[in-house]
Amino acid sequence: MYSILCYVEGVGRTNFYIRFTNINIIFITSNITVYLYLKLHNYNVYIPKMIKNISSYPNWDLNNTIEVKMNYIDRKNSLKLFWSLLNCIDKLYQKYKFTYIFIWNGNKIGDIACSYY
């Protein structure tokens, strides 16, 4: 059976992925509503532990992400989220050895982190 990591940021997109059968789906999100929704329905879902100090991490251009363009998040926190997600993805890979990573459209911070990984 395949294992797939899915990055989701909305319940509607989550409902798209949970229709897949015979696949072990592991979800990752930074959205607490999505996290609670999936937990309530007994899915494997993870939310990254935020890194407090990113001074030792390389800089990354996240200016073209929706969150930054819409001023939902500032530059410093976007980098914290990016590196926190990458760390979480790496830990999940060590645990589940997923075969694929699914993202929605590639224009959010989490999508960029998943694509990079």
N, C-alpha and C positions, 0 to 999 in steps of 0.2 A: 504494500500500500504506500502511495506517495504521501509525503508530508509537504505542506505548502505553508509558507508564512505570508499572511495577508496584513498589509498596513491599511487601516481604515480610520476615517475621521467623521463618519456619519452613520446613523442607524440605517438609512436607506441603502447605502453602499454595503453595509454589513449584511443586510437581508439578501442582497445579490449573491454574496459569497457563501452564505450558509445553505444555499440550495444545492451546492455541490455534494455529491454522495460518494462514498467509498474513497474518500480522501481525508487524511488527517490534517485538519486546518488549525494552525496556530495563529492567533490574532495578536497584533501589536497596535497600540493606539496611544495618543496623548490626550484623548478626549475622555473625560470622566464619565459622561453619559453613555458613550459607546462601551466603555469598560464595564460599567454596572449592568447594562443591557445584556452583554454577552455572558457575564458572570451569572446573572439571573437565569439564563438559558443553558448554563453548564458547559460553556465552551472554554477552551484553553485561551485565555486572553491575558496579556501583560501590558503594563504601563511602565515606561522607563523611569528609573530612579534618576532624578535630575542631578547633574554634576554641579557642584557649587563653585569650583574654581577651574576655569578653562585656560588659565595662563600657559599651561604646558601643552595645550593642544594647538595644532596648526590652524591658521586662519582659513576660512572657507567662504566663497562668494555665494551668499544666499539672497542677494538683492532682487532676483527675479522670481522668488517664491511669492505665492499669493499672500501669505501672512505678513511678509515684510512690505510688499507693495501697498497693501491695504492698511498698514500701520497697526496691525493687530499685535505685533511683537517687535521689540527693538532689536538692534543688531546683536548686542551682547546676549540677550536671552535666546535669540534665534540660534546662535552658535552653541549655547548650552543645550538646547533641545536637540540640535543636530548630533552633537557628540554623545549625548545621553542615549539617543535612539541607536546610534551605531554600537555603542557598548552593549545595549540590551539585545540587539540583533545578534551580536557575536556570542553572547551568553546563551541565547536561544538556539543558535546553531550547534553549539557544543552539546546541548541537551537533546535536541530533536533531529539534528542532521537533515533539515528540510531540503528538498530537491529544488524547489522554485520559490520565488518571492513574487507576489502579486501586488501591484499598486494600481490606483485608479487612473490617474492621468499624468502624473509626474511633475506637477507644479506646486507641490507643498513641501515643506521642510522634511517631513517623514518620507515622502516619495523620493527626494533627492538622496537621503541617507540610505534607503533601501536600494536604490539604483547603484549607488557607489559601492555598497557592500557586495 
